[in-house]
Amino acid sequence: MRVICKLIAWVFLLAALFCLGYEVVAWNETGQYHIAVLGQIIFDYAPSFLPNLQAGVQRYLHPAIWEPGIQTVLLWPGWAVFGVPGIVLLLLCRRRRKRVHRK
């Protein structure tokens, strides 16, 4: 179980590094630093993904899931969306030392 948890954590951290790399490349090209939101990163690499995801969520799940939920997350920095859960998962999945009780 711990191995799967660590694997998921490292996938999240790699996605966060990818998003951070996207910002660095954009900074290098333009000379100005702008925080890249997750929605923009996804749109640049897969333009048809977000409209299809929106239609699927609103049609088959519930429209309220898209509007305040997913749309808000898409406006956050990509490195934060993936980095924070990755770090938290790594901390939760680490081995715990056994406590030695002294008499």
Residue pairs with C-beta under 8 A, 6 or more apart in sequence:
2 93
2 95
5 89
5 92
5 93
6 89
6 90
6 93
8 89
9 85
9 86
9 87
9 89
9 90
9 93
10 86
10 90
11 86
12 82
12 83
12 85
12 86
12 89
13 82
13 83
13 86
13 87
13 90
15 78
15 82
15 86
16 78
16 79
16 80
16 81
16 82
16 83
16 86
17 79
18 78
19 36
19 38
19 41
19 77
19 78
19 79
19 81
19 82
20 78
20 79
22 36
22 41
22 44
22 78
23 33
23 34
23 35
23 36
23 78
23 79
26 34
26 36
27 33
27 34
35 77
36 77
36 78
37 74
37 75
37 76
37 77
37 78
38 73
38 74
38 75
38 76
38 77
38 78
38 81
39 50
39 74
39 75
41 78
42 49
42 50
42 74
43 49
43 50
50 74
53 70
54 66
54 70
57 63
57 65
57 66
57 70
58 65
58 66
73 81
